[in-house]
Amino acid sequence: MTLASADALRYFESSLGDALALLRQLVELESYTRDKQGVDALAGFLAGEFRARGASAELLPMEDVGDIMVARWNSRKPGAPVMVLGHMDTVWPPGTLTERPFSIREGRAYGPGAFDMKSGILLCLLACLAFQGGQWRPAQDVIFYFLSDEEMGVGVGLPLLEPSARQCRAVLCLEPPLPGGRAKTSRKGAGEFRVVVEGVPAHAGIDPEKGANAIVELSRLVLQLQALNDHAAGATVNVGLIRGGSAANVVAGSAEAMVDFRFVTAAQGAALAARILSFGVEDRRCSVRVEGGIRRPPLERTAGVEALYQKARTVAEHLGMPFGEGASGGSSDGSFTASLGIPTLDGLGVDGDGAHAAHEHVRIADIPPRAAFLCELLRSL
């Protein structure tokens, strides 16, 4: 461990109590994706916290989702900035905190959103405080960009993210790491389709031959969809929801299915989407309509991503911190910046477990080294 790294680690270890108090505040500001008021309250709180730590901050108003929060640390040095990316929203509806309040037990901090990803936001605030104190100033401006609709997966705020991201030499995404604190150097892309079949309704007892059963036709399509799974190649297709018909004694006049699909590369995703869009019906009295498409591009392990990972691994080694890498089947906003050709390293948040689960928590002992790592990495870039 280098002297600078040891100093950084001691600095964050000495203020761990304050960090946990701040994490409690973040968790207790419930920010369910579909609760604009709650997400806006967190965004406003963060803007004030970043300003108090010497950064500029602004809120980008959004109509249907929470406002976006963007802060900037001005290093007063030339060169392209680095973006630190994350999201403020969680999957937990208002009131979840009443059932599962923030708590600390056996070296872990529990609470809805603690792992995914309010502890990642915490690291950004800790880093800014260190910058303000004169320690570990970054080598360039740092843009802290927090979206509000990541968990919903629609990406309403992504068009606003693009101009800022394109200015940057690299993007560091503070999403939760893989087990063991490993970074995410690749992520699957994701898409969703709604497959709608229109048939011909008829009385099931009197004249069933006059009907064309949409449920039967959809069932054929479901089998075709499931046959597209290629786990060895990383492509997955899942029919997760089906609706259809109006009554047991009526030949179903309509039916629909919701389909999730995942893919490793952009080319694979485009080919998979094209196959699904080409599906037709066997019973010509029925018709099929396919709506939707790719929602999130993949994060592919390009040469730029690999170089950024190797730089980060060197910084982690100086801190004595294990730092492996791996792939994730989930998508994130970091996948979007990677698709723009910007080297993006994901999964740099605090180690823990239970994303989207009742036992969601972070390892308290991982907070100081992760904060020191973020500061050192920003300085080394």
RATAVEN-V924958 format. One record per residue. SS is DSSP state (2 for helix, 1 for strand, 0 for the rest). Layout:
# RATAVEN-V924958
ss
SS
SS
This chain:
# RATAVEN-V924958
ss
0
0
2
2
2
2
2
2
2
2
2
2
2
2
0
2
2
2
2
2
2
2
2
2
2
2
2
2
0
0
0
1
0
0
0
2
2
2
2
2
2
2
2
2
2
2
2
2
2
2
2
2
0
0
0
1
1
1
1
1
0
0
0
0
0
0
0
1
1
1
1
1
1
0
0
0
0
0
0
0
0
1
1
1
1
1
1
0
0
1
0
0
0
0
0
2
2
2
2
0
0
0
1
1
1
0
0
1
1
1
0
0
0
2
2
2
2
2
2
2
2
2
2
2
2
2
2
2
2
2
2
2
0
0
0
0
0
0
0
0
0
1
1
1
1
1
1
0
0
0
0
0
0
0
0
0
0
2
2
2
2
2
2
2
2
2
0
0
0
1
1
1
1
0
0
0
0
1
0
0
0
1
1
1
1
1
1
0
1
1
1
1
1
1
1
1
1
1
0
1
0
1
1
0
0
0
0
2
2
2
0
1
0
2
2
2
2
2
2
2
2
2
2
2
2
2
0
0
0
1
2
2
2
0
1
1
1
1
1
1
1
1
1
1
0
0
0
0
0
1
1
0
0
1
1
1
1
1
1
1
1
1
1
0
0
2
2
2
2
2
2
2
2
2
2
2
2
0
0
0
0
0
0
0
0
0
1
1
1
1
1
1
1
1
1
1
0
0
1
0
0
0
2
2
2
2
2
2
2
2
2
2
2
2
2
2
2
2
0
0
0
0
0
0
1
1
1
1
0
0
0
0
2
2
2
2
2
2
2
0
0
0
0
1
1
1
0
0
0
0
0
1
1
0
0
0
0
0
0
0
1
1
1
0
2
2
2
2
2
2
2
2
2
2
2
2
2
2
2
2
0
